[in-house]
Amino acid sequence: MNIATRKLVAKELYVNRWMIAGTAAATALAAFACTFGATAFNVGALAWITAVIACGVMLAIYGVAHERKEQSLQFVLSLPISIRQYVFAKTAGLLLSYMVPWLVATASAVVLVLASPDVPDGLLPYVVVLSGFLLANFSVVLCGALHARSEAAVVALIILTNMAVSVFMFVVGALPGIRDHLSGPVPVWNATILNVLLVEFLVLAIAITLPLATAARRRDFI
């Protein structure tokens, strides 16, 4: 990784610093709010997942689509870097920008489950697979944004991936290997949980490497 690529990665973290800090704080506060009763738990859980999703959407829109729309991409590509290096820097920078608040959000949710006497520990595996899905889901949005040739395509992708969150929560939450242990006193890490995590990891790995194999090879990347 040359110095220009490292600078571009660092630029993403710097430009998105307030979004990173704001999302991290919002998710931690949302998790804390969940400790104040059943209604507060529902509101806090909704705020938690909304903050994580919104952060990914904003990063994709302003980190990729908006940069292309404002034609600042032309300036970046005038630097001594190749398109492949730019795609790598953009992918790494935005992924790191997302992972910081994602890690805070995941950690706060895990602490909530383990520390709150009103939340059953059996919910922990579901929280982990949901967090894994949100990370994989963002990687798909980022991958699509790097491939999309229009803002409309990015918006359509964001709508579909946001809908996928609700589908995932209902479908995966209804799997017997997960559903039967949600209210249990201890976390159960069975084959169902491990298989879901494996699929999420594969989606993440494909989504973050695909742009380097396809989008980076386009001659009309701008």
Backbone bond lengths (Angstrom), bond angles and torsions (degrees), N, CA, C in turn:
res aa  C-N    CA-C-N  psi(-1)  N-CA   C-N-CA  omega(-1)  CA-C   N-CA-C  phi
1 M - - - 1.464 - - 1.531 108.90 -
2 N 1.351 116.99 117.45 1.456 119.08 -179.14 1.520 110.88 -79.10
3 I 1.326 116.36 175.42 1.464 120.61 -173.96 1.530 111.97 -66.28
4 A 1.339 116.97 -34.45 1.464 119.81 179.66 1.530 110.67 -65.05
5 T 1.316 116.46 -40.47 1.466 120.58 178.86 1.518 110.55 -65.51
6 R 1.337 116.37 -42.78 1.473 120.11 178.44 1.521 110.64 -62.90
7 K 1.325 116.53 -39.11 1.468 119.98 179.08 1.529 111.01 -64.49
8 L 1.319 116.94 -37.47 1.462 120.20 179.93 1.534 110.88 -68.50
9 V 1.330 116.51 -38.14 1.463 120.14 176.22 1.528 109.91 -63.36
10 A 1.340 115.44 -46.34 1.466 120.27 179.22 1.523 111.02 -63.96
11 K 1.339 116.87 -33.19 1.463 120.79 179.24 1.509 111.81 -62.60
12 E 1.341 116.36 -40.11 1.461 119.98 179.18 1.527 110.74 -62.12
13 L 1.315 116.18 -43.12 1.459 120.03 179.46 1.532 110.97 -65.14
14 Y 1.329 116.52 -38.27 1.467 120.16 -179.17 1.526 111.12 -70.93
15 V 1.322 116.94 -46.71 1.464 120.94 -177.95 1.532 111.02 -62.57
16 N 1.326 116.36 -35.71 1.464 120.46 -175.87 1.523 113.29 -98.23
17 R 1.326 117.17 15.35 1.462 121.01 -172.87 1.531 112.76 -60.46
18 W 1.343 117.03 -39.79 1.458 119.34 -177.80 1.534 110.89 -72.91
19 M 1.314 116.38 -35.56 1.461 119.43 175.68 1.525 110.58 -66.16
20 I 1.321 115.72 -40.57 1.461 120.72 178.72 1.530 110.08 -61.54
21 A 1.335 115.77 -50.02 1.464 120.25 -178.29 1.524 111.31 -65.71
22 G 1.333 116.59 -42.10 1.460 120.06 -179.03 1.510 112.60 -64.55
23 T 1.337 116.77 -42.79 1.461 120.12 179.66 1.519 111.29 -67.47
24 A 1.327 116.58 -41.34 1.465 120.20 178.81 1.524 110.47 -60.77
25 A 1.335 116.23 -44.71 1.467 119.94 179.72 1.532 110.80 -66.21
26 A 1.332 116.77 -41.12 1.467 120.85 -178.35 1.524 111.49 -63.63
27 T 1.325 117.11 -42.61 1.469 119.79 -178.67 1.530 111.18 -69.28
28 A 1.334 116.57 -37.53 1.461 119.39 178.40 1.527 110.59 -66.05
29 L 1.329 116.83 -42.26 1.466 120.65 178.08 1.527 111.28 -66.50
30 A 1.340 116.38 -38.12 1.461 120.11 178.71 1.526 110.95 -63.47
31 A 1.329 116.21 -41.71 1.467 119.94 178.19 1.526 110.48 -64.96
32 F 1.320 116.30 -39.63 1.476 119.87 178.43 1.520 110.96 -64.53
33 A 1.340 116.31 -38.14 1.460 120.59 -179.75 1.521 111.85 -63.67
34 C 1.316 116.52 -25.25 1.473 120.45 -178.83 1.522 113.19 -65.50
35 T 1.328 117.36 -13.18 1.468 120.69 -176.58 1.524 112.94 -83.61
36 F 1.343 117.32 -3.71 1.463 120.33 -173.38 1.534 113.10 -101.06
37 G 1.300 117.38 40.48 1.452 120.33 174.94 1.518 113.56 107.73
38 A 1.344 115.46 174.62 1.461 121.23 -174.65 1.519 112.25 -65.27
39 T 1.339 116.69 -45.01 1.462 119.52 179.75 1.518 111.03 -64.73
40 A 1.323 116.14 -43.69 1.464 120.76 178.61 1.528 110.92 -62.82
41 F 1.336 116.12 -34.30 1.465 119.58 178.51 1.525 110.61 -63.80
42 N 1.322 116.45 -44.96 1.466 120.00 -179.76 1.528 111.35 -64.34
43 V 1.330 116.20 -43.85 1.469 120.36 179.57 1.529 110.30 -66.08
44 G 1.327 115.81 -44.54 1.462 120.15 -179.31 1.515 112.23 -64.65
45 A 1.337 117.15 -40.55 1.468 120.76 179.23 1.526 110.55 -64.45
46 L 1.340 115.53 -40.66 1.469 119.45 178.08 1.515 110.99 -64.93
47 A 1.338 117.26 -42.23 1.470 121.06 178.55 1.521 110.85 -65.26
48 W 1.331 116.39 -37.20 1.474 121.56 -179.95 1.523 110.90 -61.64
49 I 1.328 115.43 -52.18 1.468 118.75 -176.45 1.524 111.13 -70.89
50 T 1.335 117.81 -32.77 1.460 120.99 178.15 1.527 110.62 -64.92
51 A 1.318 116.93 -42.21 1.470 121.04 -179.81 1.523 111.29 -63.54
52 V 1.327 116.68 -42.69 1.468 120.64 -179.29 1.530 110.71 -65.36
53 I 1.328 116.29 -43.80 1.466 120.24 -179.78 1.526 110.91 -67.34
54 A 1.335 116.66 -44.89 1.462 120.80 -178.13 1.520 111.67 -61.55
55 C 1.312 116.92 -37.03 1.462 120.73 178.32 1.529 110.18 -61.09
56 G 1.324 116.93 -44.86 1.460 120.58 179.08 1.517 112.43 -63.74
57 V 1.337 116.23 -40.08 1.468 120.26 179.07 1.518 111.07 -63.46
58 M 1.327 116.39 -46.40 1.470 120.41 -178.37 1.534 111.54 -64.69
59 L 1.313 116.55 -38.70 1.465 119.70 178.58 1.527 111.02 -63.80
60 A 1.327 116.49 -41.57 1.466 120.37 -179.75 1.522 111.29 -67.72
61 I 1.340 116.46 -42.46 1.464 120.26 -176.72 1.519 111.12 -69.55
62 Y 1.331 116.13 -52.00 1.460 119.41 -175.31 1.524 113.29 -84.07
63 G 1.335 116.51 -24.62 1.454 118.94 -178.88 1.513 113.88 -82.05
64 V 1.348 116.92 -26.39 1.466 120.24 -176.57 1.524 111.10 -123.85
65 A 1.331 116.79 -64.08 1.465 120.78 -173.87 1.523 112.13 -62.85
66 H 1.329 117.57 -45.07 1.468 120.62 -178.24 1.525 110.83 -67.20
67 E 1.330 116.60 -36.76 1.464 119.94 179.33 1.517 110.80 -63.73
68 R 1.330 116.71 -39.13 1.458 119.97 177.61 1.533 110.91 -69.90
69 K 1.327 116.21 -40.04 1.465 120.53 -178.51 1.526 111.54 -64.79
70 E 1.324 116.98 -40.37 1.460 121.62 -178.73 1.527 112.50 -81.04
71 Q 1.329 116.74 -0.88 1.464 123.91 176.92 1.536 113.40 65.17
72 S 1.340 116.25 16.69 1.464 118.16 174.97 1.519 110.42 -72.75
73 L 1.342 116.28 -17.54 1.463 120.58 176.98 1.524 110.86 -61.59
74 Q 1.318 116.66 -34.60 1.466 119.76 179.41 1.522 110.76 -62.06
75 F 1.340 116.54 -38.68 1.464 120.02 178.13 1.523 110.78 -67.04
76 V 1.336 116.42 -43.69 1.470 120.12 -178.34 1.521 110.58 -60.64
77 L 1.348 115.70 -42.03 1.468 119.00 -178.00 1.523 112.70 -74.77
78 S 1.351 116.61 -8.00 1.467 119.30 174.28 1.530 111.37 -81.19
79 L 1.340 115.43 -10.28 1.466 120.16 177.32 1.531 109.58 -74.01
80 P 1.344 116.61 164.70 1.475 119.06 -179.13 1.529 112.71 -73.41
81 I 1.327 116.87 62.36 1.461 122.02 176.11 1.525 108.37 -138.67
82 S 1.301 115.64 154.36 1.462 120.65 176.61 1.522 109.51 -87.80
83 I 1.328 116.43 167.72 1.465 119.73 176.36 1.524 110.02 -61.25
84 R 1.318 116.51 -38.22 1.458 120.29 179.13 1.529 110.88 -61.73
85 Q 1.328 117.10 -42.99 1.456 120.70 178.81 1.527 111.32 -65.82
86 Y 1.337 115.77 -36.89 1.462 119.23 177.30 1.522 110.67 -64.38
87 V 1.332 116.98 -46.28 1.464 121.05 179.93 1.531 110.33 -61.59
88 F 1.322 116.55 -40.76 1.467 119.98 177.45 1.521 110.56 -62.58
89 A 1.334 117.20 -46.79 1.457 121.28 -178.86 1.522 111.26 -63.18
90 K 1.336 116.42 -42.33 1.463 120.75 179.69 1.531 110.91 -64.88
91 T 1.328 116.26 -44.23 1.463 120.14 179.39 1.522 110.97 -63.84
92 A 1.326 116.36 -48.57 1.469 120.57 -178.48 1.526 111.23 -65.33
93 G 1.336 116.54 -43.93 1.460 120.23 -177.42 1.516 112.95 -64.38
94 L 1.328 116.68 -46.13 1.462 119.78 -179.01 1.529 111.73 -72.90
95 L 1.332 116.48 -34.04 1.460 118.92 177.43 1.528 110.41 -65.47
96 L 1.329 116.85 -42.33 1.463 120.07 176.49 1.518 111.03 -65.10
97 S 1.336 116.29 -39.20 1.465 120.29 178.97 1.527 110.99 -61.11
98 Y 1.318 116.05 -35.21 1.468 120.00 179.60 1.520 111.44 -80.01
99 M 1.309 117.12 -36.83 1.456 120.27 -173.84 1.525 112.82 -68.22
100 V 1.325 117.72 -27.86 1.473 119.10 179.07 1.532 110.76 -62.24
101 P 1.347 119.67 -56.86 1.473 118.07 176.99 1.524 112.85 -67.86
102 W 1.337 117.11 -29.00 1.465 119.63 177.64 1.524 110.70 -63.69
103 L 1.307 117.05 -41.83 1.462 120.82 178.33 1.525 111.17 -64.65
104 V 1.331 116.24 -41.33 1.470 120.12 177.35 1.525 110.02 -63.57
105 A 1.334 115.96 -43.92 1.461 120.55 179.75 1.524 111.11 -62.06
106 T 1.329 116.57 -45.70 1.465 120.74 -179.86 1.522 111.26 -63.87
107 A 1.326 115.67 -45.15 1.468 119.82 -179.53 1.524 111.20 -63.15
108 S 1.336 117.22 -41.40 1.463 120.03 -179.26 1.526 110.83 -66.55
109 A 1.342 117.27 -36.83 1.466 120.61 178.22 1.528 110.96 -68.54
110 V 1.318 116.47 -39.80 1.472 120.58 178.22 1.524 110.26 -64.53
111 V 1.325 116.65 -44.01 1.470 120.66 178.76 1.526 110.13 -62.40
112 L 1.336 116.31 -40.52 1.468 120.13 178.38 1.524 110.87 -57.67
113 V 1.328 116.82 -48.21 1.457 120.71 -177.45 1.527 111.32 -64.42
114 L 1.316 116.44 -44.04 1.461 120.11 -175.11 1.526 113.47 -78.14
115 A 1.341 116.75 -29.81 1.464 119.47 -174.25 1.525 113.80 -95.92
116 S 1.321 117.21 -24.61 1.466 119.30 -177.15 1.526 110.81 -85.77
117 P 1.314 117.92 124.88 1.479 120.24 179.18 1.524 112.79 -70.12
118 D 1.334 116.95 -17.86 1.463 120.49 -178.54 1.527 113.20 -88.45
119 V 1.326 117.07 -8.24 1.469 121.35 -179.90 1.522 108.34 -109.28
120 P 1.325 118.83 120.14 1.473 120.57 -177.71 1.525 111.96 -65.90
121 D 1.321 116.20 138.28 1.465 121.05 179.99 1.523 111.67 -64.39
122 G 1.330 116.81 -21.10 1.460 119.85 178.49 1.519 113.08 -63.73
123 L 1.331 116.96 -14.30 1.460 121.50 179.44 1.534 111.97 -77.06
124 L 1.341 116.65 -16.13 1.460 120.75 -173.92 1.529 114.28 -56.98
125 P 1.341 120.38 -49.03 1.476 119.03 179.12 1.524 113.03 -57.98
126 Y 1.323 117.19 -37.54 1.468 120.47 178.74 1.525 110.54 -66.14
127 V 1.316 116.97 -39.38 1.472 120.91 176.88 1.522 110.37 -62.16
128 V 1.316 116.19 -41.06 1.467 120.47 -179.46 1.530 111.29 -65.81
129 V 1.329 117.70 -45.13 1.473 119.45 -179.28 1.527 110.60 -69.93
130 L 1.329 117.66 -31.88 1.468 120.36 176.33 1.511 110.51 -66.72
131 S 1.328 116.82 -42.75 1.464 120.70 177.13 1.525 110.45 -63.25
132 G 1.322 116.33 -41.04 1.458 120.18 177.32 1.513 111.64 -62.38
133 F 1.318 116.33 -38.97 1.468 119.74 178.08 1.521 111.01 -65.05
134 L 1.318 117.98 -41.68 1.463 120.84 -179.83 1.529 111.07 -61.72
135 L 1.336 117.08 -37.98 1.465 120.24 177.28 1.519 110.39 -68.13
136 A 1.326 117.02 -45.66 1.462 120.65 178.43 1.522 110.70 -63.87
137 N 1.319 116.44 -37.83 1.455 121.52 179.82 1.531 110.86 -63.28
138 F 1.335 116.69 -42.43 1.463 119.85 176.87 1.517 111.28 -63.71
139 S 1.326 117.03 -38.98 1.467 119.75 179.95 1.521 110.98 -62.51
140 V 1.334 116.97 -34.44 1.467 120.99 176.83 1.533 110.09 -68.34
141 V 1.336 116.79 -42.67 1.467 120.88 177.62 1.526 110.18 -60.82
142 L 1.323 116.85 -45.20 1.462 121.22 179.95 1.516 111.09 -63.99
143 C 1.312 116.62 -43.24 1.461 121.78 177.90 1.524 110.36 -60.23
144 G 1.319 116.23 -46.00 1.460 120.40 179.67 1.513 112.59 -64.86
145 A 1.341 117.09 -39.54 1.461 120.99 179.58 1.525 111.37 -63.98
146 L 1.309 116.69 -36.13 1.472 120.46 179.10 1.528 111.77 -72.24
147 H 1.335 116.54 -23.86 1.460 120.43 178.82 1.529 113.04 -93.25
148 A 1.339 116.63 -26.55 1.466 120.61 -173.20 1.527 111.21 -64.53
149 R 1.336 114.51 144.14 1.462 120.60 179.26 1.529 111.81 -104.19
150 S 1.331 116.61 -0.99 1.464 119.46 179.88 1.520 109.43 -146.63
151 E 1.333 115.72 156.67 1.456 121.19 178.01 1.526 110.90 -66.98
152 A 1.335 116.80 -33.08 1.458 120.76 179.23 1.525 111.19 -61.84
153 A 1.324 116.53 -38.02 1.464 120.46 179.46 1.529 110.31 -65.74
154 V 1.327 116.51 -38.40 1.468 120.31 178.23 1.522 110.27 -65.21
155 V 1.328 116.48 -44.62 1.471 120.53 179.10 1.529 110.76 -60.98
156 A 1.326 116.88 -43.28 1.466 120.78 179.07 1.524 110.70 -61.68
157 L 1.320 116.64 -41.63 1.460 120.98 179.27 1.522 110.43 -64.16
158 I 1.327 117.20 -41.91 1.464 121.15 179.97 1.524 110.49 -63.06
159 I 1.319 116.88 -41.92 1.467 120.40 178.54 1.533 110.60 -61.40
160 L 1.331 116.41 -45.57 1.462 120.68 -178.57 1.530 111.80 -64.69
161 T 1.320 116.37 -43.22 1.470 119.41 -179.04 1.522 111.41 -70.14
162 N 1.334 117.68 -33.32 1.461 119.79 175.67 1.531 110.75 -66.15
163 M 1.318 116.39 -39.92 1.461 120.06 176.06 1.523 110.69 -64.46
164 A 1.322 116.11 -33.61 1.465 120.35 -178.96 1.519 112.11 -63.93
165 V 1.342 117.03 -27.21 1.466 120.17 179.13 1.526 110.13 -62.86
166 S 1.324 116.35 -48.01 1.469 120.19 179.43 1.530 111.29 -63.48
167 V 1.335 116.11 -42.04 1.465 120.30 178.39 1.526 110.44 -60.70
168 F 1.326 115.96 -44.22 1.466 120.60 179.66 1.520 110.95 -60.82
169 M 1.324 116.63 -46.28 1.461 120.20 -176.61 1.528 111.48 -60.38
170 F 1.328 116.68 -41.48 1.463 120.15 -178.01 1.530 111.58 -76.86
171 V 1.337 116.57 -43.62 1.468 119.97 -176.10 1.523 111.34 -70.54
172 V 1.327 116.78 -50.87 1.463 120.03 -178.07 1.527 110.84 -69.10
173 G 1.343 115.64 -38.50 1.461 118.72 178.48 1.512 113.06 -63.77
174 A 1.332 116.72 -20.99 1.470 121.22 -179.55 1.522 113.13 -91.13
175 L 1.332 117.93 -6.42 1.462 119.95 177.82 1.534 109.57 -63.70
176 P 1.324 118.47 133.72 1.474 120.61 -176.34 1.525 113.34 -54.89
177 G 1.334 116.86 -38.25 1.459 120.01 -178.81 1.513 113.52 -66.42
178 I 1.327 116.86 -16.22 1.468 121.59 177.74 1.524 110.48 -108.18
179 R 1.331 116.12 -48.81 1.472 121.79 -176.20 1.522 112.25 -56.84
180 D 1.327 116.95 -40.80 1.463 120.83 -174.30 1.521 113.67 -70.57
181 H 1.332 117.18 -10.72 1.472 119.40 -175.65 1.522 113.25 -120.58
182 L 1.344 118.01 3.06 1.461 120.67 -176.09 1.524 112.79 -60.28
183 S 1.314 116.48 -36.22 1.470 120.06 -177.63 1.524 112.41 -99.04
184 G 1.314 116.69 10.98 1.458 120.41 -177.66 1.511 112.84 -74.23
185 P 1.332 116.97 162.16 1.471 121.26 -178.00 1.526 113.93 -78.45
186 V 1.350 116.00 -15.62 1.472 119.52 -179.27 1.527 109.69 -133.95
187 P 1.341 117.82 150.55 1.467 120.32 176.34 1.531 110.28 -68.60
188 V 1.321 116.57 140.49 1.462 121.76 178.13 1.523 108.18 -118.22
189 W 1.333 115.99 112.93 1.472 121.20 -178.49 1.525 107.88 -100.49
190 N 1.301 116.09 84.20 1.456 120.63 -176.10 1.528 111.37 -99.90
191 A 1.333 115.98 -173.11 1.464 121.06 -176.53 1.529 111.68 -64.08
192 T 1.319 116.71 -33.29 1.467 119.48 179.57 1.522 110.96 -61.33
193 I 1.323 116.32 -47.63 1.466 121.39 178.96 1.523 110.55 -60.91
194 L 1.320 116.66 -46.97 1.466 120.76 -177.74 1.526 111.28 -64.29
195 N 1.325 117.48 -37.77 1.469 120.06 178.97 1.528 111.57 -67.48
196 V 1.327 116.58 -40.16 1.468 119.74 177.51 1.521 110.37 -63.70
197 L 1.320 116.66 -43.29 1.469 120.24 178.61 1.523 111.10 -63.43
198 L 1.328 116.86 -37.89 1.463 120.48 178.87 1.523 110.89 -63.60
199 V 1.326 117.31 -44.57 1.464 121.02 178.25 1.522 110.31 -61.95
200 E 1.324 116.68 -42.49 1.470 120.39 178.88 1.523 111.05 -61.94
201 F 1.316 116.63 -41.48 1.462 120.25 179.08 1.527 111.04 -64.40
202 L 1.328 116.95 -41.47 1.465 120.36 179.27 1.525 111.01 -64.07
203 V 1.332 117.18 -42.52 1.468 121.05 177.75 1.521 109.98 -61.75
204 L 1.321 116.62 -44.53 1.467 120.95 178.75 1.522 111.14 -60.30
205 A 1.336 116.57 -47.26 1.463 120.66 -178.12 1.523 111.92 -62.81
206 I 1.327 116.84 -41.72 1.465 120.71 -179.92 1.527 110.41 -67.63
207 A 1.327 116.10 -43.86 1.465 120.38 -174.92 1.521 112.66 -66.15
208 I 1.322 118.27 -34.15 1.464 119.35 -177.76 1.529 112.70 -86.75
209 T 1.333 117.06 -16.11 1.461 119.18 178.02 1.521 113.22 -99.63
210 L 1.331 117.04 -23.62 1.461 120.50 -177.44 1.531 113.64 -59.52
211 P 1.344 119.46 -42.05 1.466 118.35 179.31 1.526 113.92 -58.95
212 L 1.323 117.32 -32.25 1.467 120.40 179.00 1.522 111.51 -70.82
213 A 1.323 116.13 -24.34 1.463 119.88 -178.26 1.525 112.56 -93.35
214 T 1.326 116.60 -19.66 1.465 119.39 -175.59 1.520 112.77 -123.80
215 A 1.342 117.46 -66.07 1.468 120.77 -176.28 1.518 112.03 -59.04
216 A 1.323 117.20 -37.01 1.462 120.76 -178.07 1.523 112.59 -68.60
217 R 1.332 117.67 -15.76 1.462 121.13 -178.95 1.527 112.69 -93.73
218 R 1.334 116.96 -6.23 1.450 119.11 -179.70 1.512 111.44 -73.74
219 R 1.312 116.06 135.16 1.453 120.34 179.10 1.534 111.44 -81.02
220 D 1.344 115.38 -21.07 1.468 120.06 -179.94 1.509 110.39 -106.71
221 F 1.341 117.32 44.72 1.455 122.16 -173.58 1.528 111.88 -60.19
222 I 1.317 117.52 -35.19 1.468 121.01 -179.02 1.508 110.39 -66.55
